[in-house]
Amino acid sequence: MNKSKYKFNVDLAEKAVFKNGLRNFLEYRDLGVENASNGEYKAHILRVKKECKGDQEMHTTGFHKHLVTFQMYYVLNGWVKFIYNGEGTHTFKKGDCVYAPPSIKHNEIACSDDFEALEILAPGSHQTVKVEE
């Protein structure tokens, strides 16, 4: 590993900024890892937008896959329910950690209004592709 291409990074909670991202019912806090790792990794916090709370029909993604080499998330608050191709339907709660194999087809079918998670992906910039059910 060539350490010179990585930069030290700190993202302070008191300066946290959440922005729109991939899903219209979620907002994302970029933790600066993509820039610090020269695009090799991405880490963000995602949570349900205040204006989308109570509308469970919006809390679904449709079947898709991320063209990544690594994807894991850790549920910080609330719960989320997914269907994973070949793995079935699972509900993950606060404190649960999920590693999803690269390009696994999945669908988020519901989440609590207080759902919040830390997600780490590689590479930092990648495609998300809709997949037929």
DSSP file (Angstrom, degrees, kcal/mol; ACC not computed):
  #  RESIDUE AA STRUCTURE BP1 BP2  ACC     N-H-->O    O-->H-N    N-H-->O    O-->H-N    TCO  KAPPA ALPHA  PHI   PSI    X-CA   Y-CA   Z-CA
    1    1 A M              0   0    0      0, 0.0     2,-1.1     0, 0.0     3,-0.1   0.000 360.0 360.0 360.0 129.9    0.0    0.0    0.0
    2    2 A N    >   -     0   0    0      1,-0.2     3,-1.4     2,-0.0     4,-0.2  -0.766 360.0-172.0 -90.9  97.1    1.3    3.4   -1.0
    3    3 A K  G >  S+     0   0    0     -2,-1.1     3,-1.8     1,-0.3    -1,-0.2   0.742  74.5  73.9 -64.2 -24.3    0.6    5.6    2.0
    4    4 A S  G 3  S+     0   0    0      1,-0.3    -1,-0.3    -3,-0.1    -2,-0.0   0.741  90.2  58.0 -65.4 -21.3    1.6    8.8    0.2
    5    5 A K  G <  S+     0   0    0     -3,-1.4     2,-0.3    32,-0.1    -1,-0.3   0.532  95.7  79.0 -86.6  -3.5   -1.5    8.7   -1.9
    6    6 A Y    <   -     0   0    0     -3,-1.8     2,-0.4    -4,-0.2    31,-0.2  -0.798  67.3-151.3-103.8 147.7   -3.8    8.8    1.1
    7    7 A K        -     0   0    0     29,-2.7     2,-0.1    -2,-0.3    -2,-0.0  -0.904  23.8-107.9-117.7 145.0   -4.5   11.9    3.2
    8    8 A F        -     0   0    0     -2,-0.4     2,-0.4    29,-0.0    29,-0.0  -0.468  44.2-170.8 -64.1 140.0   -5.4   12.3    6.8
    9    9 A N        -     0   0    0     -2,-0.1     2,-0.4     2,-0.0    24,-0.0  -1.000  19.0-179.8-142.7 137.8   -9.1   13.1    7.2
   10   10 A V        -     0   0    0     -2,-0.4     2,-0.5    22,-0.0    -2,-0.0  -0.997   6.0-169.3-134.4 132.6  -11.4   14.2   10.0
   11   11 A D        -     0   0    0     -2,-0.4     2,-0.3     5,-0.0     5,-0.1  -0.937  18.8-147.5-122.9 106.5  -15.1   14.9    9.7
   12   12 A L    >   -     0   0    0     -2,-0.5     3,-1.4     1,-0.1    -2,-0.0  -0.536  10.8-140.2 -81.4 135.2  -16.5   16.6   12.8
   13   13 A A  G >  S+     0   0    0     -2,-0.3     3,-1.8     1,-0.3    -1,-0.1   0.860 101.8  62.2 -58.8 -37.7  -20.1   15.9   13.9
   14   14 A E  G 3  S+     0   0    0      1,-0.3    -1,-0.3    -3,-0.0    -2,-0.0   0.678 108.7  42.5 -66.4 -15.6  -20.5   19.5   14.9
   15   15 A K  G <  S+     0   0    0     -3,-1.4    -1,-0.3     2,-0.0    -2,-0.2   0.147  84.8 146.2-112.2  17.0  -19.9   20.5   11.2
   16   16 A A    <   -     0   0    0     -3,-1.8     2,-0.4    -5,-0.1    -3,-0.1  -0.273  26.7-170.1 -62.3 136.6  -22.0   17.8    9.7
   17   17 A V        -     0   0    0     13,-0.2     2,-0.4     2,-0.0    13,-0.4  -0.997   6.6-156.9-128.8 125.9  -23.9   18.6    6.4
   18   18 A F        +     0   0    0     -2,-0.4     2,-0.3    11,-0.2    11,-0.2  -0.867  17.3 179.9-102.8 136.9  -26.4   16.3    4.9
   19   19 A K  E     -A   28   0A   0      9,-3.0     9,-3.4    -2,-0.4     2,-0.0  -0.842  34.4 -86.0-130.3 165.7  -27.2   16.5    1.2
   20   20 A N  E     +A   27   0A   0     -2,-0.3     2,-0.2     7,-0.2     7,-0.2  -0.330  55.9 155.7 -65.5 154.9  -29.4   14.9   -1.4
   21   21 A G        -     0   0    0      5,-0.6    -1,-0.1     2,-0.5     5,-0.1  -0.591  53.2 -29.8-153.1-145.1  -28.0   11.7   -3.0
   22   22 A L  S    S+     0   0    0     -2,-0.2     2,-0.4     2,-0.1    -2,-0.1   0.857 118.8  51.2 -56.9 -44.1  -28.9    8.5   -4.8
   23   23 A R  S >  S-     0   0    0      1,-0.1     3,-1.3    36,-0.0    -2,-0.5  -0.837  72.9-144.0-105.2 133.2  -32.3    8.0   -3.1
   24   24 A N  T 3  S+     0   0    0     -2,-0.4    -1,-0.1     1,-0.3    -2,-0.1   0.680 100.7  50.6 -70.4 -16.9  -34.9   10.7   -2.9
   25   25 A F  T 3  S+     0   0    0     33,-0.2    24,-2.4    35,-0.1     2,-0.3   0.452 105.5  68.4 -98.1  -1.0  -36.1    9.8    0.5
   26   26 A L  E <   - B   0  48A   0     -3,-1.3    -5,-0.6    22,-0.3     2,-0.3  -0.814  63.0-153.2-115.7 156.3  -32.6    9.7    2.1
   27   27 A E  E     -AB  20  47A   0     20,-2.7    20,-2.0    -2,-0.3     2,-0.4  -0.950  17.0-145.3-124.8 152.7  -30.1   12.4    2.8
   28   28 A Y  E     -AB  19  46A   0     -9,-3.4    -9,-3.0    -2,-0.3     2,-0.6  -0.924  12.0-156.8-127.1 138.3  -26.3   11.7    3.0
   29   29 A R  E     - B   0  45A   0     16,-2.8    16,-1.9    -2,-0.4     2,-0.3  -0.942  21.3-144.6-111.5 107.9  -23.4   13.0    5.0
   30   30 A D  E     - B   0  44A   0     -2,-0.6    14,-0.2   -13,-0.4   -13,-0.2  -0.569   4.6-157.6 -70.9 129.8  -20.1   12.5    3.1
   31   31 A L        -     0   0    0     12,-2.3    -1,-0.1    -2,-0.3    13,-0.1   0.357  38.4-112.6 -94.4   5.0  -17.4   11.7    5.6
   32   32 A G  S  > S+     0   0    0     11,-0.3     4,-2.0     1,-0.0     5,-0.1   0.486  82.2 121.5  83.6   2.7  -14.5   12.8    3.4
   33   33 A V  H  >  +     0   0    0     10,-0.4     4,-2.1     2,-0.2     8,-0.3   0.850  67.5  58.8 -70.2 -35.0  -13.1    9.3    2.9
   34   34 A E  H  4>S+     0   0    0      9,-0.2     5,-3.4     1,-0.2     6,-0.3   0.941 111.4  40.8 -61.3 -46.9  -13.4    9.3   -0.9
   35   35 A N  H >45S+     0   0    0      3,-0.2     3,-1.3     1,-0.2    -1,-0.2   0.919 115.6  50.8 -65.7 -43.4  -11.2   12.4   -1.2
   36   36 A A  H 3<5S+     0   0    0     -4,-2.0   -29,-2.7     1,-0.3    -1,-0.2   0.774 114.6  43.5 -67.2 -26.7   -8.7   11.2    1.4
   37   37 A S  T ><5S-     0   0    0     -4,-2.1     3,-1.4     4,-0.3    -1,-0.3   0.227 113.5-114.0-102.4  13.2   -8.3    7.8   -0.3
   38   38 A N  T < 5S-     0   0    0     -3,-1.3    -3,-0.2     1,-0.3    -4,-0.1   0.879  77.5 -50.5  53.7  40.4   -8.1    9.2   -3.8
   39   39 A G  T 3 <S+     0   0    0     -5,-3.4    85,-2.9     2,-0.3    86,-0.6   0.404 111.5 115.3  85.5  -1.8  -11.4    7.6   -4.7
   40   40 A E  S <  S+     0   0    0     -3,-1.4     2,-0.3    -6,-0.3    -6,-0.1   0.852  82.3  17.8 -70.0 -32.5  -10.6    4.1   -3.5
   41   41 A Y        -     0   0    0     -8,-0.3     2,-0.4    82,-0.2    -4,-0.3  -0.908  61.1-157.3-135.5 161.0  -13.3    4.1   -0.8
   42   42 A K  E     - C   0 121A   0     79,-2.3    79,-2.7    -2,-0.3     2,-0.4  -0.996   9.2-177.3-137.3 139.7  -16.4    6.1    0.1
   43   43 A A  E     + C   0 120A   0     -2,-0.4   -12,-2.3    77,-0.2   -10,-0.4  -0.995  13.9 155.9-137.4 132.2  -18.0    6.4    3.6
   44   44 A H  E     -BC  30 119A   0     75,-2.2    75,-2.9    -2,-0.4     2,-0.5  -0.984  37.6-125.1-149.3 160.3  -21.2    8.2    4.3
   45   45 A I  E     -BC  29 118A   0    -16,-1.9   -16,-2.8    -2,-0.3     2,-0.4  -0.905  29.4-166.5-101.2 135.0  -24.0    8.4    6.8
   46   46 A L  E     +BC  28 117A   0     71,-2.6    71,-2.4    -2,-0.5     2,-0.3  -0.959  12.3 164.8-123.6 145.6  -27.5    8.0    5.3
   47   47 A R  E     -BC  27 116A   0    -20,-2.0   -20,-2.7    -2,-0.4     2,-0.2  -0.981  43.0 -86.4-152.8 160.4  -30.8    8.8    7.0
   48   48 A V  E     -B   26   0A   0     67,-1.4   -22,-0.3    -2,-0.3     5,-0.1  -0.496  49.6-114.0 -70.2 133.9  -34.5    9.3    6.1
   49   49 A K    >   -     0   0    0    -24,-2.4     3,-1.5    -2,-0.2     4,-0.4  -0.386  19.4-122.0 -66.6 145.8  -35.3   13.0    5.2
   50   50 A K  G >  S+     0   0    0      1,-0.3     3,-1.2     2,-0.2    -1,-0.1   0.881 112.2  54.6 -55.9 -41.0  -37.5   14.8    7.7
   51   51 A E  G 3  S+     0   0    0      1,-0.2    -1,-0.3     3,-0.0    -2,-0.0   0.589 106.3  53.0 -73.4  -8.5  -40.1   15.5    4.9
   52   52 A C  G X  S+     0   0    0     -3,-1.5     3,-1.5   -27,-0.2    -1,-0.2   0.405  78.4 120.9-104.4   0.3  -40.3   11.8    4.0
   53   53 A K  T <  S+     0   0    0     -3,-1.2    59,-0.1    -4,-0.4     3,-0.0  -0.412  75.3  22.3 -67.8 139.5  -41.1   10.5    7.5
   54   54 A G  T 3  S+     0   0    0     -2,-0.1     2,-0.9     1,-0.1    -1,-0.2   0.257  95.4 103.0  90.0 -11.5  -44.4    8.7    7.7
   55   55 A D    X>  +     0   0    0     -3,-1.5     3,-1.7     1,-0.2     4,-0.5  -0.677  40.6 170.9-105.3  78.1  -44.5    7.8    4.0
   56   56 A Q  G >4 S+     0   0    0     -2,-0.9     3,-0.8     1,-0.3    -1,-0.2   0.737  71.4  68.1 -62.6 -23.5  -43.4    4.2    4.0
   57   57 A E  G 34 S+     0   0    0      1,-0.2    -1,-0.3    -3,-0.1     3,-0.2   0.789  98.3  52.9 -66.9 -24.3  -44.3    3.8    0.3
   58   58 A M  G <4 S+     0   0    0     -3,-1.7     2,-1.4     1,-0.2    -1,-0.2   0.685  88.6  83.4 -79.6 -17.5  -41.4    6.1   -0.5
   59   59 A H  S << S+     0   0    0     -3,-0.8     2,-0.3    -4,-0.5    -1,-0.2  -0.207  73.1  92.8 -86.4  47.3  -38.9    4.0    1.5
   60   60 A T        -     0   0    0     -2,-1.4    49,-0.2    -3,-0.2   -35,-0.1  -0.980  50.4-167.3-137.9 151.6  -38.2    1.5   -1.3
   61   61 A T        -     0   0    0     47,-1.9    48,-0.1    -2,-0.3    -1,-0.1   0.603  34.9-127.0-112.8 -16.1  -35.5    1.4   -3.9
   62   62 A G        -     0   0    0     46,-0.5    46,-0.4    68,-0.1     2,-0.2   0.046  53.4 -47.7  75.3 160.2  -36.6   -1.3   -6.4
   63   63 A F  S    S+     0   0    0     68,-0.2    68,-2.4    44,-0.2     2,-0.3  -0.440  80.3 140.2 -68.5 134.5  -34.2   -4.1   -7.3
   64   64 A H  E     -FG 106 130B   0     42,-2.3    42,-2.4    66,-0.3     2,-0.3  -0.942  36.3-140.2-158.6 173.5  -30.8   -2.8   -8.2
   65   65 A K  E     - G   0 129B   0     64,-2.0    64,-3.0    -2,-0.3     2,-0.5  -0.991  14.4-132.3-145.0 151.3  -27.1   -3.6   -7.7
   66   66 A H  E     - G   0 128B   0     38,-0.4     2,-2.0    -2,-0.3    37,-1.1  -0.891  19.0-133.1-103.1 130.8  -24.0   -1.5   -7.1
   67   67 A L        +     0   0    0     60,-3.0    60,-0.4    -2,-0.5     2,-0.3  -0.561  62.4 127.8 -84.7  78.3  -21.0   -2.1   -9.3
   68   68 A V        -     0   0    0     -2,-2.0     3,-0.1    58,-0.1    35,-0.1  -0.777  63.1-141.0-127.7 167.4  -18.6   -2.2   -6.3
   69   69 A T  S    S+     0   0    0     53,-3.3     2,-0.3     1,-0.3    -1,-0.1   0.535  93.6  25.0-102.7 -13.8  -15.9   -4.4   -5.0
   70   70 A F  E     +D  122   0A   0     52,-1.6    52,-2.0    31,-0.1    -1,-0.3  -0.968  60.7 166.5-153.0 133.2  -16.9   -3.8   -1.4
   71   71 A Q  E     +D  121   0A   0     29,-0.5    29,-2.6    -2,-0.3     2,-0.3  -0.926  10.2 152.0-148.9 123.7  -20.1   -2.7    0.4
   72   72 A M  E     -DE 120  99A   0     48,-2.1    48,-2.8    -2,-0.3     2,-0.3  -0.993  16.0-168.9-144.4 151.2  -21.0   -2.9    4.0
   73   73 A Y  E     -DE 119  98A   0     25,-2.4    25,-3.1    -2,-0.3     2,-0.5  -0.994  10.9-152.5-141.6 153.3  -23.3   -0.9    6.3
   74   74 A Y  E     -DE 118  97A   0     44,-2.6    44,-2.5    -2,-0.3     2,-0.6  -0.989  23.8-127.8-124.3 122.9  -23.8   -0.6   10.0
   75   75 A V  E     +D  117   0A   0     21,-2.7    20,-3.1    -2,-0.5    42,-0.3  -0.607  26.7 178.1 -77.1 117.3  -27.3    0.4   11.3
   76   76 A L  E     +     0   0A   0     40,-2.2     2,-0.3    -2,-0.6    41,-0.2   0.760  66.9   0.6 -87.9 -29.6  -26.9    3.3   13.6
   77   77 A N  E    S-D  116   0A   0     39,-1.9    39,-2.0    17,-0.1    -1,-0.3  -0.990 109.3  -0.7-158.9 150.8  -30.5    3.8   14.4
   78   78 A G  S    S-     0   0    0     -2,-0.3    16,-1.2    37,-0.2     2,-0.3  -0.322  82.4 -75.4  72.0-148.4  -34.0    2.4   13.6
   79   79 A W  E     -H   93   0B   0     14,-0.2    33,-2.3    -2,-0.0     2,-0.3  -0.968  29.8-160.1-149.3 160.6  -34.4   -0.6   11.2
   80   80 A V  E     -HI  92 111B   0     12,-2.1    12,-3.0    -2,-0.3     2,-0.5  -0.992  10.2-147.4-144.5 144.6  -34.3   -1.4    7.5
   81   81 A K  E     +HI  91 110B   0     29,-3.1    28,-2.5    -2,-0.3    29,-1.2  -0.966  21.7 176.4-120.6 127.1  -35.8   -4.3    5.5
   82   82 A F  E     -HI  90 108B   0      8,-2.7     8,-2.8    -2,-0.5     2,-0.5  -0.888  26.8-144.7-125.9 153.8  -34.1   -5.7    2.4
   83   83 A I  E     -HI  89 107B   0     24,-2.0    24,-1.9    -2,-0.3     2,-0.4  -0.995  22.9-165.1-110.9 126.0  -34.6   -8.6   -0.1
   84   84 A Y  E >>  -HI  88 106B   0      4,-2.7     3,-2.3    -2,-0.5     4,-1.6  -0.952  29.5-106.3-113.6 131.2  -31.2  -10.0   -1.3
   85   85 A N  T 34 S+     0   0    0     20,-3.0    20,-0.1    -2,-0.4    21,-0.0  -0.338 105.3   0.3 -55.2 121.7  -31.0  -12.2   -4.3
   86   86 A G  T 34 S+     0   0    0     -2,-0.1    -1,-0.3     1,-0.1    18,-0.0   0.370 126.6  71.6  80.0  -4.7  -30.4  -15.8   -3.1
   87   87 A E  T <4 S-     0   0    0     -3,-2.3    -2,-0.2     1,-0.2     2,-0.1   0.521  89.1-139.3-119.1 -11.9  -30.4  -14.7    0.6
   88   88 A G  E  <  -H   84   0B   0     -4,-1.6    -4,-2.7     2,-0.0     2,-0.4  -0.377  41.7 -32.7  87.4-165.5  -34.1  -13.9    1.2
   89   89 A T  E     +H   83   0B   0     -6,-0.2     2,-0.4    -2,-0.1    -6,-0.2  -0.804  60.1 178.1 -99.9 134.2  -35.7  -11.1    3.2
   90   90 A H  E     -H   82   0B   0     -8,-2.8    -8,-2.7    -2,-0.4     2,-0.5  -0.991  21.8-150.2-137.9 143.1  -34.0   -9.6    6.2
   91   91 A T  E     -H   81   0B   0     -2,-0.4     2,-0.4   -10,-0.2   -10,-0.2  -0.970  17.3-161.8-111.8 126.9  -34.7   -6.9    8.7
   92   92 A F  E     -H   80   0B   0    -12,-3.0   -12,-2.1    -2,-0.5     2,-0.2  -0.910   7.9-167.0-113.1 136.0  -31.7   -5.2   10.2
   93   93 A K  E >   -H   79   0B   0     -2,-0.4     3,-2.7   -14,-0.2   -18,-0.3  -0.623  41.6 -52.7-116.9 172.1  -31.9   -3.2   13.4
   94   94 A K  T 3  S+     0   0    0    -16,-1.2   -18,-0.2     1,-0.3    -1,-0.2  -0.160 126.4  23.3 -45.3 128.0  -29.7   -0.7   15.3
   95   95 A G  T 3  S+     0   0    0    -20,-3.1    -1,-0.3     1,-0.3     2,-0.2   0.256  92.0 126.0  95.0 -11.5  -26.3   -2.3   15.9
   96   96 A D    <   -     0   0    0     -3,-2.7   -21,-2.7   -21,-0.1     2,-0.4  -0.572  44.2-156.4 -82.2 144.9  -26.5   -4.8   13.0
   97   97 A C  E     -E   74   0A   0    -23,-0.2     2,-0.4    -2,-0.2   -23,-0.2  -0.978   6.5-165.6-123.0 133.7  -23.7   -4.9   10.4
   98   98 A V  E     -E   73   0A   0    -25,-3.1   -25,-2.4    -2,-0.4     2,-0.5  -0.977   9.6-166.5-125.0 128.0  -24.2   -6.2    6.8
   99   99 A Y  E     -E   72   0A   0     -2,-0.4   -27,-0.2   -27,-0.2    -2,-0.0  -0.969  13.6-162.5-106.8 123.3  -21.6   -7.1    4.3
  100  100 A A        -     0   0    0    -29,-2.6   -29,-0.5    -2,-0.5     3,-0.1  -0.928  21.7-118.7-108.3 124.5  -23.1   -7.4    0.8
  101  101 A P    >   -     0   0    0      0, 0.0     3,-1.7     0, 0.0   -31,-0.1  -0.198  50.8 -74.1 -57.1 152.2  -21.0   -9.3   -1.8
  102  102 A P  T 3  S-     0   0    0      0, 0.0   -35,-0.1     0, 0.0   -33,-0.1  -0.183 112.7  -1.5 -51.5 133.8  -20.1   -7.3   -4.9
  103  103 A S  T 3  S+     0   0    0    -37,-1.1     2,-0.2     1,-0.2   -36,-0.1   0.645  83.9 164.7  62.1  20.7  -23.0   -6.6   -7.3
  104  104 A I    <   -     0   0    0     -3,-1.7   -38,-0.4   -38,-0.1     2,-0.3  -0.506  40.8-119.1 -68.7 134.1  -25.6   -8.6   -5.3
  105  105 A K        +     0   0    0     -2,-0.2   -20,-3.0   -40,-0.1     2,-0.3  -0.568  49.0 156.6 -73.7 132.9  -29.1   -7.8   -6.5
  106  106 A H  E     -FI  64  84B   0    -42,-2.4   -42,-2.3    -2,-0.3     2,-0.3  -0.971  31.5-152.2-154.6 165.8  -31.2   -6.3   -3.7
  107  107 A N  E     - I   0  83B   0    -24,-1.9   -24,-2.0    -2,-0.3     2,-0.7  -0.959  15.4-141.4-146.0 122.2  -34.2   -4.1   -2.9
  108  108 A E  E     + I   0  82B   0    -46,-0.4   -47,-1.9    -2,-0.3   -46,-0.5  -0.771  24.7 177.3 -79.4 120.5  -34.8   -2.0    0.2
  109  109 A I  E     -     0   0B   0    -28,-2.5     2,-0.3    -2,-0.7   -27,-0.2   0.619  57.2  -9.8-105.1 -14.3  -38.5   -2.5    0.8
  110  110 A A  E     - I   0  81B   0    -29,-1.2   -29,-3.1   -52,-0.1    -1,-0.3  -0.957  53.2-177.1-172.0 158.0  -39.0   -0.5    4.0
  111  111 A C  E     - I   0  80B   0     -2,-0.3   -31,-0.2   -31,-0.2   -52,-0.1  -0.978  34.1 -98.0-156.9 160.2  -37.3    1.3    6.8
  112  112 A S    >   -     0   0    0    -33,-2.3     3,-1.8    -2,-0.3   -64,-0.2  -0.383  35.7-112.9 -75.9 158.5  -38.3    3.2    9.9
  113  113 A D  T 3  S+     0   0    0      1,-0.3   -65,-0.2    -2,-0.1    -1,-0.1   0.767 119.4  49.7 -61.7 -25.5  -38.6    6.9   10.0
  114  114 A D  T 3  S+     0   0    0    -67,-0.1    -1,-0.3     2,-0.0     2,-0.1   0.193  80.3 142.0-100.1  16.8  -35.5    7.1   12.2
  115  115 A F    <   +     0   0    0     -3,-1.8   -67,-1.4   -36,-0.1     2,-0.3  -0.355  18.8 163.9 -61.5 133.6  -33.4    4.8   10.1
  116  116 A E  E     +CD  47  77A   0    -39,-2.0   -40,-2.2   -69,-0.2   -39,-1.9  -0.973   7.0 174.1-151.0 138.2  -29.7    5.9    9.9
  117  117 A A  E     -CD  46  75A   0    -71,-2.4   -71,-2.6    -2,-0.3     2,-0.5  -0.987  31.1-129.4-146.9 154.2  -26.7    3.9    8.8
  118  118 A L  E     -CD  45  74A   0    -44,-2.5   -44,-2.6    -2,-0.3     2,-0.4  -0.922  31.7-168.8 -98.5 127.3  -23.0    4.2    8.1
  119  119 A E  E     -CD  44  73A   0    -75,-2.9   -75,-2.2    -2,-0.5     2,-0.4  -0.969   9.0-169.0-122.6 136.9  -22.1    2.8    4.6
  120  120 A I  E     +CD  43  72A   0    -48,-2.8   -48,-2.1    -2,-0.4     2,-0.3  -0.992  13.9 174.1-125.5 130.8  -18.6    2.0    3.3
  121  121 A L  E     -CD  42  71A   0    -79,-2.7   -79,-2.3    -2,-0.4   -50,-0.2  -0.922  22.1-118.7-134.9 155.8  -18.1    1.2   -0.4
  122  122 A A  E    S+ D   0  70A   0    -52,-2.0   -53,-3.3    -2,-0.3   -52,-1.6  -0.979  91.8  30.9-142.2 136.0  -15.2    0.6   -2.8
  123  123 A P  S    S-     0   0    0      0, 0.0   -83,-0.2     0, 0.0   -82,-0.2   0.654  81.7-138.7 -72.1 169.8  -14.5    2.1   -5.2
  124  124 A G  S    S+     0   0    0    -85,-2.9     2,-0.6   -83,-0.2   -84,-0.1   0.913  92.8  47.1 -62.5 -44.3  -15.7    5.5   -4.0
  125  125 A S  S    S+     0   0    0    -86,-0.6     2,-0.3   -91,-0.1    -1,-0.1  -0.889  80.1 141.7-101.0 123.8  -17.2    6.4   -7.4
  126  126 A H        -     0   0    0     -2,-0.6     2,-0.3   -58,-0.0   -58,-0.1  -0.952  45.7-100.6-154.4 168.1  -19.3    3.6   -8.8
  127  127 A Q        -     0   0    0    -60,-0.4   -60,-3.0    -2,-0.3     2,-0.4  -0.700  17.6-152.3 -96.8 148.8  -22.5    2.9  -10.8
  128  128 A T  E     -G   66   0B   0     -2,-0.3     2,-0.5   -62,-0.2   -62,-0.2  -0.991  18.7-162.6-116.3 129.1  -25.9    1.7   -9.4
  129  129 A V  E     -G   65   0B   0    -64,-3.0   -64,-2.0    -2,-0.4     2,-0.1  -0.944  16.9-128.0-119.9 128.3  -27.9   -0.3  -12.0
  130  130 A K  E     -G   64   0B   0     -2,-0.5     2,-0.4   -66,-0.2   -66,-0.3  -0.483  29.7-160.4 -67.9 143.7  -31.6   -1.1  -11.9
  131  131 A V        -     0   0    0    -68,-2.4   -68,-0.2   -25,-0.1   -25,-0.0  -0.971  21.7-105.9-130.4 142.5  -32.3   -4.8  -12.3
  132  132 A E              0   0    0     -2,-0.4   -68,-0.0     1,-0.1   -70,-0.0  -0.337 360.0 360.0 -62.9 147.5  -35.4   -6.6  -13.3
  133  133 A E              0   0    0    -70,-0.1    -1,-0.1    -2,-0.0   -69,-0.0   0.472 360.0 360.0 -70.1 360.0  -37.2   -8.4  -10.4
